[in-house]
Amino acid sequence: MQYKANEIIKTLKSKGLRVTPQRFGVYANLLNRKDHPTVEQILKDLNQEAPTSSQATVYAALQTLREVGLVREVLLEEGISRYDANIAPHHHFRCSCCGAIEDIDWSAFPGIDLSKLRVGLKVERYEVTVQGLCDRCS
């Protein structure tokens, strides 16, 4: 699904954000992809046509977008932060061969009983990460 510029601008403004070219670019990039990119991948995309963004700028834009709830950080592998504009509750599948990441609908794992956790733990949120081989690698 391609998002229109005016929809992106309206969403950013609705969160009280100034619409800067970098913020717009980072958010538009995330909205129009499903692969949960790293900062480096977003930066590469943004600078393909005209190199105007730095890694620090992308990090700052992502931090702001996270703070207002438009983007979430996804940690599916050690030491690598990925980003996702799909903020609805969902799970993830990660191919252990090619690294492809795919969203899994929240309802795929119904009835996880969090009451079985040790007394004293207070769950704020959770998601399931499934690892295996995608159809291209299996």
C-alpha positions in Angstrom: 0.0 0.0 0.0 1.4 3.3 -1.1 0.8 6.2 1.3 0.1 9.7 -0.1 2.2 12.6 1.0 -0.8 14.5 2.4 -1.7 11.5 4.6 1.8 11.4 6.0 1.9 15.1 6.6 -1.5 15.0 8.3 -0.4 12.1 10.6 2.8 13.8 11.6 1.0 17.0 12.4 -1.7 15.1 14.4 1.0 14.0 16.7 2.2 17.6 17.2 5.3 17.2 15.0 6.9 19.6 12.7 7.1 18.1 9.2 10.8 18.2 8.3 12.0 16.6 5.1 14.0 14.1 7.1 11.1 13.1 9.4 8.8 12.9 6.4 11.3 10.8 4.5 12.0 8.3 7.3 8.3 7.9 8.1 7.3 7.5 4.4 10.1 5.0 3.9 8.8 2.8 6.8 5.2 3.1 5.8 5.9 1.8 2.3 7.9 -1.3 3.3 7.4 -4.5 5.2 10.9 -5.7 5.8 11.6 -4.0 9.1 14.7 -2.1 8.0 17.8 -1.1 10.0 18.9 2.6 10.2 21.5 1.8 7.6 18.9 0.5 5.2 16.7 3.5 5.7 19.6 5.9 5.2 20.6 4.1 2.0 17.1 4.5 0.6 16.8 8.1 1.6 20.2 9.0 0.0 19.8 7.1 -3.2 18.6 10.1 -5.2 20.2 13.0 -3.3 22.5 12.4 -0.4 21.1 14.8 2.2 20.6 12.7 5.3 23.1 11.5 7.9 22.9 8.5 10.2 22.4 10.8 13.2 19.5 12.5 11.4 17.8 9.2 10.7 18.3 8.1 14.4 16.9 11.4 15.6 13.8 11.1 13.3 13.2 7.5 14.4 13.5 8.4 18.1 10.9 11.2 17.7 8.6 8.9 15.7 8.9 6.3 18.4 8.2 8.8 21.2 4.9 9.8 19.6 3.9 6.2 18.9 4.2 6.2 15.1 7.1 3.7 14.8 8.3 0.9 17.0 11.7 -0.7 17.4 11.9 -4.4 16.7 14.7 -6.5 18.2 14.7 -9.9 16.4 18.4 -10.6 16.5 21.1 -9.7 18.9 22.5 -6.2 18.6 20.4 -5.2 15.6 17.6 -2.7 15.9 15.0 -2.7 13.1 12.0 -0.4 12.7 8.4 -0.9 11.9 5.6 1.6 11.1 3.0 -1.2 11.8 2.2 -0.3 15.4 -0.8 -2.6 15.7 -0.1 -5.6 17.9 1.5 -8.4 15.8 4.2 -11.1 16.0 7.1 -11.8 13.7 8.6 -14.6 11.7 12.4 -14.4 10.9 14.0 -16.7 8.4 17.2 -18.1 9.9 18.7 -18.6 6.4 18.1 -15.4 4.5 17.0 -13.1 7.4 13.7 -12.2 5.8 11.2 -10.9 8.4 7.4 -11.2 8.0 4.6 -10.0 10.2 2.3 -12.6 11.8 -1.2 -11.6 12.7 -1.8 -11.2 16.4 -4.6 -13.8 16.4 -2.2 -16.5 15.2 -1.3 -17.2 18.9 -4.6 -17.0 20.8 -4.8 -17.6 24.4 -1.3 -17.2 25.7 -1.8 -17.5 29.4 0.4 -14.8 31.1 -0.9 -15.8 34.5 1.5 -18.8 34.4 4.4 -16.4 34.8 6.3 -16.1 38.1 4.5 -14.1 40.8 5.9 -10.5 40.9 6.3 -10.1 37.1 4.2 -7.4 35.6 3.8 -7.8 31.8 3.5 -4.6 29.9 3.5 -6.1 26.4 4.7 -9.1 24.5 5.1 -10.5 21.1 6.1 -13.9 19.7 9.1 -14.3 17.4 9.1 -17.4 15.3 12.3 -18.5 13.7 12.7 -21.0 10.8 13.0 -21.2 7.1 10.9 -19.1 4.7 9.3 -20.7 1.6 12.2 -19.4 -0.5 14.8 -21.0 1.6 13.1 -24.3 2.6 
